[in-house]
């Protein structure tokens, strides 16, 4: 019984701190670059685009660390 209560409490903590708007904000970072230009052909722009995509990846990683249980993170990695 204590294990079940701990699992329920942990799930509740994860769900209270997380909102889909956080995911939307992460995705918006990438969409601003990709939407109007697509993947750029010039090396300088490719580097800028890559940095932006890295920022999106880090943002999503922060959300998954905050919002997902260790088991959920293991399943998607």
Number of C-alpha atoms within 10 A of each C-alpha: 6 7 8 9 10 11 13 11 12 13 14 11 15 15 14 9 10 15 11 8 9 14 15 11 14 20 17 14 15 19 16 12 16 15 10 8 11 11 13 14 9 8 9 10 12 13 12 13 19 14 13 18 19 13 16 20 15 13 18 18 14 14 18 18 14 14 19 18 17 10 8 12 13 9 8 7 5
